[in-house]
Amino acid sequence: MSQDVILRMGKGEWIARYSYHNIRHTGGFTGGWKHFVLDNNLEEYDVCVFKPAGQMNETMVIDMAIFRVVQETVPLSVMSPSGKRARKSAQNANLTET
């Protein structure tokens, strides 16, 4: 059935929404997954392992593990409206062009 789930990896937790389609008998994440992907720098061909870990306040908890196609991850870059790459300064949240 459709429900909120907690994706847990290490000390991090992300709330996602699992939606089940009754007629097609299929389901998938429709919310929250993007935050997990971005926060963990997932790249194409990385493999995620989902291990059910019980429930917390009637919310399904899933322990996550990532097996990376490339061992060293590179944080994602933010694109400025002009299409040039920008990065967040470590000292403040202003965007500066690189």
C-alpha positions as CSV (number, residue, x, y, z in Angstrom):
1,M,0.0,0.0,0.0
2,S,1.1,3.6,-0.4
3,Q,2.8,5.0,2.7
4,D,5.6,7.2,4.0
5,V,8.9,5.4,4.6
6,I,12.1,6.4,6.4
7,L,15.3,5.7,4.4
8,R,18.1,5.3,6.9
9,M,21.8,5.2,6.2
10,G,24.4,5.6,8.9
11,K,23.2,8.5,11.1
12,G,21.2,10.0,8.3
13,E,17.4,9.7,7.7
14,W,15.3,10.8,4.8
15,I,11.5,10.7,4.6
16,A,10.2,9.4,1.3
17,R,6.8,8.4,-0.1
18,Y,6.2,5.0,-1.6
19,S,3.2,4.9,-3.9
20,Y,1.5,1.7,-4.9
21,H,-0.6,1.5,-8.1
22,N,-3.4,-1.1,-7.4
23,I,-4.4,-1.8,-11.0
24,R,-0.8,-2.3,-12.3
25,H,0.4,-3.9,-9.1
26,T,3.6,-1.8,-9.2
27,G,5.0,0.9,-7.0
28,G,7.8,3.3,-6.5
29,F,9.1,6.4,-4.7
30,T,7.2,9.5,-5.6
31,G,8.6,11.9,-3.0
32,G,11.7,12.3,-1.0
33,W,13.9,10.0,-3.1
34,K,15.5,13.0,-4.8
35,H,16.8,14.4,-1.5
36,F,18.3,11.0,-0.7
37,V,20.0,10.9,-4.2
38,L,21.4,14.4,-3.9
39,D,22.5,14.2,-0.3
40,N,24.4,10.9,-1.1
41,N,25.8,11.9,-4.5
42,L,24.3,8.9,-6.2
43,E,25.6,8.5,-9.8
44,E,24.4,6.4,-12.7
45,Y,25.1,2.7,-12.2
46,D,25.5,3.0,-8.4
47,V,23.6,0.2,-6.7
48,C,21.3,0.8,-3.7
49,V,20.4,-2.1,-1.4
50,F,17.1,-1.7,0.5
51,K,16.8,-3.7,3.7
52,P,13.5,-3.6,5.6
53,A,14.3,-2.7,9.3
54,G,10.9,-2.7,10.9
55,Q,8.6,0.2,11.8
56,M,8.8,3.4,13.7
57,N,5.5,5.0,14.7
58,E,3.8,2.9,12.0
59,T,6.2,4.2,9.4
60,M,8.3,1.6,7.5
61,V,12.0,2.0,8.1
62,I,14.4,0.9,5.3
63,D,18.2,0.6,5.9
64,M,20.1,1.6,2.9
65,A,23.5,0.7,1.5
66,I,25.2,2.1,-1.5
67,F,27.7,0.2,-3.7
68,R,29.3,2.8,-5.9
69,V,30.5,2.4,-9.5
70,V,33.3,4.9,-8.7
71,Q,34.7,4.8,-5.2
72,E,35.5,8.6,-5.0
73,T,32.4,10.8,-5.2
74,V,32.4,14.3,-6.4
75,P,29.8,16.6,-4.9
76,L,27.2,17.9,-7.4
77,S,27.6,21.4,-8.8
78,V,24.8,24.0,-8.8
79,M,24.1,25.6,-12.1
80,S,23.5,29.4,-12.2
81,P,20.7,30.8,-14.3
82,S,23.3,31.8,-16.9
83,G,24.2,28.2,-17.3
84,K,27.6,28.6,-15.8
85,R,28.7,26.3,-12.9
86,A,28.5,27.9,-9.5
87,R,29.6,26.6,-6.1
88,K,28.6,27.4,-2.5
89,S,31.2,29.2,-0.5
90,A,32.3,27.3,2.6
91,Q,32.0,30.6,4.6
92,N,28.5,31.7,3.4
93,A,25.6,30.6,1.3
94,N,26.2,33.1,-1.5
95,L,26.8,31.5,-4.9
96,T,30.1,32.5,-6.7
97,E,30.9,31.7,-10.2
98,T,33.9,29.4,-10.9
